[in-house]
Amino acid sequence: MGERKFCYKCMEKYDSALNVCPSCGYAENTSHNPMFITPGTVLHDRYLVGILLEYNGEGATYVGHDISTGCRVLLREYMPVNLCTRVKNKATISVNYNNLAKYKAFMAEYTELNKSLARLRNDSNINPVLDMFAENNTTYTVFEYINGVKMLDYLKENAGEISWEQVSKLFPPLFTTIGRLHNAGIIHRAISPDTVYITDKGELRLSGFCISAVRTANAGLEYELFKGYAAPEQHSASSSSRQGSWTDVYGVCALIYRALTGCMPVDSVSRLNHDDLCEPYMLNMKIPQHVSRVIMEGMNLSGRDRIQTITELVTRLFEQPATLKNTAASTVPVPDNFRNDYNATDKNNVGYQQPIQPQPVPYPAENYNTQPQNYGGYNDSYNNIPNNGYYNDYDDDDSYRYEKVNTVDRIKVPIIIGILLLAILMIIAVVIFKVISGDDNNDTSDSGIHTSTVTDNVVSGTVENTTESVTKALDTEVPDLVGKFYEPSKQKWQDYLTLDPTYEYNDDYDSDMIIEQDIEKGTMVAQGSVIKVKVSKGKESAIIPDYNGYTVSQYKSRLEQAGISDFNYQFLPSTSVYGIPNTITELQVDGKRVEAGTYFSNKEGKKLTVYYIPQDAVMTTTATTTVPATTEVIQTTTETQPTEPPQTTTVPVTEPPVTTLPPVITDPPVVTDPPVVEDPNQNPQYGQW
């Protein structure tokens, strides 16, 4: 046996003389995206980095190998692609000064989130955090590798759906875990078949935790929402779209909907326009009707009208319904292991005991109004669950449940109505009396004696009471918003103030930074008051950066760093579909071609159009070419040479048309020096585990 090396995909060792892993078929010369860490890199002198598994607006996840323990792990790297870039051929991340404040703020939230998850590492239904460390100007989190399959794949292997009996045995431990997360102030916001795994032991495990800005549209980072499972409030970052435990209730109910029916729920955005979501019972008659109704209540489009907590959801799902008239009850009793899990929760999980009365079952009487948790910019508090009595039997059509009506409830409404009518009659009598006695009051006035009328007293009292109420309402102090970023500030103060923005270009403030506010800091205002703010759209002008060697997402980041905001650029697919997919071919302003290094005015309102080769361009051959791709194509027709020898790598290309030359070759761009990157060793390290 000769020397052995690691496969960067399955992390198994194989003979170094081979170029392809015999276990998984991964070829060691497979190209990788230079925006992410090169496979084979060692982090923290302990973790060997493998291939990229997935990435989103928060960062990237790699398969890895723990050299100390010899175990396979998952490495999560904080790397918001719209705020930073990677130093070429290194693992170091470079952050533009204009984005540094946002980068550090979101990284602090990322660190706190994973610290909170580390405290729950003993929960077998959460993918545990094994380690966290700072390196390469960013933060890394090490998770245990999940030996299992996604719920989506599991359902596909089981004819697309599972029965309610299976759900009632499989899901209760996951419900307990989500309740613990909410008690710790963590809202998942992405519960779906793609983030829930079934392990080899037959247990559910929750993954896919991200900071709130990634799970909310237009909240400062590239967002990732799971269609059909994201709640309506996640599609807007406005103050009216509050998120909390009820947001995860929507995701859990959507997941159960998918598991029981085999159908993905209609997306919440589509439902807002036309709600045609079918009740689960209509798609699968084997689903108990009370379970079907609870799922629909948990997917209510209104967050206020939705089931508020996971405990209330569990109670409603597993409560034993009263016997139906002329039919037998068709529900599944609460499993013993589920009851034991809930009774075994720690003292911080008050109220997570499953009611065991067979019938009728009351709402839980525990108080869930614990101290509000403010995490990720949202005030997640648990509302009290009303204890209004017991449910009665179903009515004839088995549609809804009703509360028992006692004698007091029967007579209190007529009594209240009678009191209101009596008060109205007394007011009318007083008015009539004053009209009749008006002459007597005039005589009294003529004699020099002034008597205050009822009307005078009413007006005076109204003014005094109004002034007093206004004084009491001034209970919110206006913060200093100038120099703060608009989106995070809007989320932070959404429960107290409403920010009304107007945008303008400014060379002294970064994009999305507040320039002015119309109410001075320290002023006391009423809660909910509107503060008008001026927000910077970025610099008035910038220099167009070079695009050679960069992908579409990477070049977007370079444009932002150069000071060209998304107000002023657009990406369009090129009509010349040859070359390397996902690379830039040409730049235009007002239909005229421009080169990198050209002055660009943001204030003039012109659009910088960036043409690129689409990812789905038809591939006809695979050849060895050079990076940057545009330089290689030019060299075939001109004698222009780059200033540095290009790096050779194997990339797929498409054959150019034979009959005509592509437009980009007729006017070759000027080859410029590669961008100078700031010395990464001078950048500070952020955060320590």
N, C-alpha and C positions, 0 to 999 in steps of 0.2 A: 504494500500500500504506500503511495506517495503522499505528498503534502495535500492537505484538504483545505478548502475555502468555503466561505458562506455564500449561499444563494440569497440575493438581496430581496427576493420575493417571499419565499417560504421560511427563510432563516435556518435552513438545514445545511449541513456540511456535505460536500461532495468532492470528488477527486479534482485537484487543481489542473490536471491535464485536460479536463473536459471544459468546453465552452458553454454547454447547455446543462441546466440542472436536471438530473434524471427523475427527480421527485415531482417537479411542477412544470418543467419545460421552459423555464425562464432563461433567456440568453443573456450572458453577462455584457455583451456589447450593445444592449438595447439603449437607445438614446433616451435622455430625460430632459425635462423642462428646466432651463438654467435659472428660472425664477425661484426654484425650490432647491433644497439641499441635495448635493450629489450623493447617491448611494455609496456606502463605504466610509462615509465620514463618521468619526467618533466624537461624541459629545460628552462633556463632563468627565472625560477619561474613563467612561464606563459604558456608554450606550452606543452600540453600532447602529447606524441609520440605514434602513432599507429603502424600498421604493415608496413613492407617494401613494397613499390610499385614497384620500379625498381632501378637499379644501373648500372653504367658504370665505365670507368677508371677514371673519375673525382670524383665521389661520389655517394651518395645514396639519394633517395627520399622516404619520409614516409608520410602517411596520419597523420594529427594532429588535435588538438583541441585547439583553443585560449581560455584560461580560462577567460581572461578579457572581451572579446566580445561575447563569446559563439558561435563563428563561426568555421566551419570546414576549415582547411588550409592545405597547402602542405609544408613540411619541407625538405629543400635540405641541405645535409651535405657534406662539402668538405672532401673527404676521398679517395685519390688515393690508391687503394689496393696494387699496386706494390711498394709503398714507405713507407707504415706505417701498423700498426696493432692495434687492440683494446685490452686494458687491460681487462683481464678476469673478467666477471661479473660486469663491469663498463662501463660507456659511454665514458670514457677518451681514447684518441688516443695516442699511443706511437710511436714515430718516431726514427728510428735508426740514429745515428750520421752521418753515411755515406750518408744517403739520406736526411739529414736536409736541405741542400742548395736547392736541387731540390724541396723539399716539400714546402719550404717557397716561392720560386720563382713562382711556379704554383699557390699557394694560393693567392699571391699578384695579379696575373692576374685574378683569379676567383673573388676576391673582387672588382677589378676595373670594370670587366664586369657587375657585378650585381649592382654596383653603377650607371653605365651608364643606365642600364635598369630601375632603380628606378627613374631617371630623366624623363623617358618616361611613367610613370605610368598612366598618363591621357589618353593614347592611348588605346582605348577599344579593339584593336586587338592584344594586347600583354598581356600575363598573368602578372598582376602587382606584383611588389615587395612590400610587406607590411612592412617588418622588416629585419634587419640583425644584428647579434651579434656574439661575439667571446666567446667560451666556450669549455672546454674539449680539449684544444690544437688544435682547429680547428675553422672554421667559418661556421655559419649557415645562410641560407637565407629563409625567410618565404614568400610564394606566396599565392595568392588567390586560393581557390579551384575552379576547372573548373567544372561547371554543364553543361555537354554536352558529346558528343561522338567524338571519333577520326574520321577524314575524311575517313579512311579506313572502319570503321564500317558503316558510313553513306552511303558510296557507295554500300556496300553489301546490305543495306536495300533498295537501289534504283536500283536493277537489275544490279549492278556493275558499272554503269556509269550515267552521267547526260548530258544534252544537252548544246550546246554553249550558248543558251539563258539564261540558269540557271547560267552558269559560268560567263557570262557578268554582271549578277546582283550580284552574290555572292562574286566574287574575287576582284573587284576594291578597296574596303577599305583595303584589305590585301596588295595590291600593294602599296598603299600610305604608309602604315606602314613600309614595307620593305625599301622603299625609305628613310624614316626618319631614320631607323636604319643605313643605309649606310652613311647618312650625319653625323651621330653621331660616325662613325668609327667602327660600329659593323657589322661583317659578320656572318651570322647565320650558314651556312655550313651544315645544316641538314633539309632543308625544304622537307617534305615528308608527306604522309598520316598518319604517326605515330606521327608527331609533330604538325600537324594542327588539331584543334578541331572545331566542330560546336556546338555552345552553344544552350541553350534552347530558346534563342531569335533569332536564325537563323543567328548568326554572326560568322565569322571565327576568331579564336584566335590562335596565334602562341606561341608555347612553345618549350622546348627542347634546350634552350641556354646552350652552354658549351664552355670552353676555346678551343683555336685552336688545342692544342696538342691532344685532344680527337677526333677531327674531321679530323685528318690527320694521315695517316699510318706512323708508326715508327718515331713519333715525341717526344718520351720520356714517354708517358703514354699508357695504354691499350686503343686502339682507337675503336671508334664505328662509322661505316659508314653504311648508309642505301642503300642496294643494289638496283640498278636501278635509284637512285636519287642523288648519290654522283658524283660530277664532276671528270673527269680523274685526274686533278691536285691534288685531295685530296688523291690519292692512292700513293703518293710519297712525301717525305719531302725534295727532292733535290731543289737546288736553281733555277733550270729551270722550276719548277712547281709552278709558282707564283699564289697566290690566291687573289681574290678581289671581287668586286660587280658582275663580270661575273660568279663567282662560284655559287652565289645564283640565278643568271639568269638560269643556268642549272637546279638547283633544282626546281625552279618555273615552268619552261617549262615541266620538267618531271612529276610534279604533275598535270599540266593541261592535259598532254598526258594521264595519268592514268584516270583522271576524265572523259575525253571525249570518250576514246576508251574502257575503262574497262579492259585494259591490262597493266601490269607493264612493263615499258620500259626495254630494254635490258641493262644489266649492262655495265658501261663505260669501265671496264677492258676487258670484252669480245669484246666490239666494237673495241677496239684498235687492237685486233688480226684479227677480221673479223666483219666489220660493216654491220650488216644485220637488222638494225632498220628500221621498216616499217613506212612510212609516215602516220600520223593519218588519213588523208583523205582516204587512202586505206583500213583502218579498219572500218571506219564509214563514209559513203558517205554524211551524214547530216552535217559534219563539213565543214565550209566554207574553200575553198581552200587557200585563203590568210592566214587564221589562221593556217592552217596545215603547210604552208611553214615557217611562223614565228616561230612556235614551233620547227621545225627542225633546223632553224638557231640558236635558243637559246640553242639547245643541240649539237652544233658543238663540236667535240672533241678537237679542238684547241681553247685555251682560247683567243688568239689574234684575231681569225676569228669569234668568237662568238659575239652575241649582248652583249655590254659591261655594260649597266646600266639598271636598272629596268624601268626607264623613257622611254628609247628608246624602250624597249620591249612593254610597254603599248601603246606607240604611234603607233608602228607597228601593234599591235593586233587590236586596235580599230579604226584605220584610215579607212575612207570610200574609198574603191577601185573604180577606174573608171569603168563605165559600160562595161561589156564584150561584145565583138562583137557577135551578133546573140543570145545573152543570157541576162538574167536579173541579176543584182547584187544580191548576196545572203549573204550579211554581216549584222551584227547587229550594229546599231548606238551606239555611246557612251552614256551610261545612264546619266541622269541629275545629279543623286546623286554622280556619280563618278566624273563628272566635278566639282561639288561643293566642293567635298572633296579635290581635287587637288588644286583648287583655294584658298582654305582656309588654306593651309599649312603655317607655320610660315616663317619669313623672311630668316631663315637659309636654307629653302628648295627651293632655287631659281631654276627655270627651271622646276618645276613640274606642269605647266599649260597644260591642254589638248587642243590641237589645235581644233578649232571648224569650220574650213572651210570645207564645204561638199565635194568639189572635185575641182581640184586635190589638194592633201594635201602635203605641203612641209615637209621636216625634220624639227624638232624644231631648232630654231636658237640660243637658249640659250646656254651659255657657262657653261659646267659642270666641268671645270678644277679647282675645289676648292682646298684648301690646303690639301695635302695628309694626311690621317690618318694612323698612324702606330699602329696597335693593334694586339696583339697575334703573333708578329714576322713577320707580312706581311705588305707591303706598299700598302695600298688600296687607289688608286687615281682614280678619275673619268676623263676619256678622253673626249676631245672635240668631239661632234657629228657633222660630216660634214654637211654643208648646201649647197649642190651642185645643188640645183634647184628642179624642180618639176618632179614627175613621169609622164610618158606618159601612153597611153592606153596599155592594154595587147596585146600581139601578138596573132596570130591565135590559137596556142595551149595552151594559157593561162599558160605559164610556168614561165616567169620572168617579171620583170618590168625594163624599160629602161629610162634613162634621156633624156630630150629634147636636140637636137643638134642644136646650133646656127651657124651663119656664121663664127664667129671667130674660133669655135671649128673645123669647116671643113677645114680651111686653115692653122691653126697653126702647125699641124703635118708636112705637106709638107714643110713649111718654115724652121722648125727645121732641117729636113733631109737635105734640100739644104745647110744650113749653115754648117752642119757637113761635107758634101761632099766637100765644098769649102775649109774648113780648112785642110782636108786631102790632097787635091791637092796642097795647098800652102806648106805644109810640104815636100811633095815629090819634089817639085820644088827647095826648099832650099837645100835638100840633093844632088840633081843632080848638082846644081850650085857649091857646095863645092867640089864635086868630080872632076869637070872639072877644077876648079881653084886651084887644089892642087899643081901643079908645081910652079905657081907664089908664093904661100906661102913659098915653099922650098927655092926659090931664095931670098926671103926677109929674111929668117932665116940665110942664109949664109952670108949676108951682115952685120950681127951682130945686126939687129933690130928684136926683138921678138914681134910678134903680137898674142894676145890671140884669139884662134879660137872659133867658136860657140860651139864646143864640150867641150872646157875647161869651158866656161861659164855655160853650161848646167850641167856638173858634179859638179862644184863648188856650183852652186845654189842648186842642189839637196842635197848635204851634209848639207848646211846651213839650208835649209828648214826642212830636216829630223831631225836635232838636235833640231831645234826650236819646232817641233811638239812633239818630245819625251819629251821635257821639259814641255810642256803644259799638256801632258797626265799624268804626275806624280802628280795626284790630290787627292790621297787617302792615308791617314796615317794608317799604320799598327797598330792595337790595341794590347794591352797586353793580349794574349790568355792563357798563362800558368796559371793553377789553375782554369780555367773556364770549364764548362761542354760543351762538343763538340756539342751535338744536338741543345741546345738553341743558342750557338754561331754561328753555321752554319746558322740557320734561321735569326738571327739578322743581319748578315753581307752578306746575300746571294745576295743583290743587288750591293755590292761593291767588295767583295772578294770571291774566291772559296777556300774552305778548303779541302785539300787532306789528309785523315787520314791513318795512319798505327797504328796497335794495338799491345800492349805488356803488360805483367803483371807488376805491380808495387805496393809495399806495402805502399808507401808514398802518393799515390793518389787514390781517389775513382774511381769506375768504371765510364767510360764515361768522365773522366776529362782529360784535355789536359796537357801533360807533357812537351813537347818542341814544338817550332816553328822555322822554318828554316830562317825566316826573322825577324830581331829584331824589337821590338815595336818602334814606332816613325818614322820608315823608310817610305819615300814617294814612292808609287808605282802607277802604272796605275790601273784604275778601272777594275775589273774583273781578276786581277792577281791571280795566284795560290800560296797558302801558304801551304807547307807541315807541318803537325803537327803529333806528336806522342800522341796517346790516350790510357789511361789506361784501361785494361780489368779487373781490380780489383786486389785483393791480390793474391800473389803466392800460398798461402795455407790457409785453413780454417778448422774449426771443424764442422762436420755434426750435425745439430741441431736435437732435438727430434721431432718426428712427431705425437706422441700420442695426440689425441684429436683435431687435426687440419684437416680442409678440404684441397682439392687440391690447391685452390687459396690461402688459408692462408699459406700453407707450401711453396709455391713458394715465397711468401713474406719473410718467415723466412730464406729460402736459400739465397735470395738476401741480407738480413740483416747480415747473417753470413759471407758473402763474397764469396759465390759460385754463379757466374754469370750464365746467361742463355747460355753462351758459353759451359758450362761444365756440364749441367744436362739435363735430358729428362724424361718426364712422359709417362709411358706406362700402358695400362689397364691390370689388373691381370687376369690370366686364371682361378683363383679361385673366381668365382662370388658369394660369399656369404658374409654375414656381412652387414655393413652399407655402402650404396653407397657414393661415393665421399670422401672416406677416404683412407689413406695410409696403405698398407699391408706389404711392404718389400722394402729394399734398397739394391742395388747391384752396384759393381764397377768391370768392366771387367768380368761379369758373376759370381762373388763371392759375397756372402751375407756379408753386413757390418751392423754395429749397429750405432745408434746415439751416438755422442761423439767421433767418429773415426776421425783421422787426414785425410784430403783430400787435395791433391795437384792439384791446377788449372793448374800449368805450365806443368805438365806431359802430358796434353792433354787427359786424361782419362775422360770418361763420368760417372757421377753418375746417375744411372737409378732408378727412383722412380716408383714402381708399386702401382696402386690404383684400387679400385673397381669402375667400370663405373657407371655413373649416371643412365643409362638405364638398370641396372641389373634387372633380373626378380625377382619381389617381390612375396613371397609366404605366408608371415605371418607378422603380426605386433605384436611386443612383447616389454615388458619393459626391457631395458638393461641399461648399464651404459656407461658413457663417461669418459675416452676414450674407443672406441669400442674394440681395440686390447687387452687391459687389460682384458676386460670381457671374450673374447674368450679364452684367456690363462688360466683364472681361472677355466674354466670348465675341464681342463685336467691336470693342475699342481697345486701345493700348493703355488706358488709365489703370494704374495699379494702386492698391491701398497703401497707406503709410506703414502699416504693420502686417506681417504675414497672417492671414486668417487661420482660425482654428478649424481643423478638418473633423467632421463628424458625419455620421450616416443619417440622412434624413430623406423622407419621401418627397419626390418632386413630380410634377406633371410635365408632359412633353409640350413645348410651345407649338402653335400652329405652323404648318410647313409652308403654307402659301403666303402668309403675310407676317410681317414683323409686329410684335406686340407694341402698344403705344409707349410703354415705359422705356423701351430700348432706343426709340427714335430721339429721345432727349435725355441722356443719362444724367442722373444727379451727381453733384459734386461730392466726391468722397472726402469726408472730414475725419479728423482724429477722433478716437473714441472718447466718450465723456470722462472728464476727470472726476474721480470719486474721492470724497473727503476721507482722510485717514481714519479708518474705523477704530484704531487704538486710542484716538482722542475722544471718542464718544463715551459718555458715562454709562455705567451698567445700572440697570433698573431692577430694584427689588431683590431680596434674597429670601430663600425658602427658610 
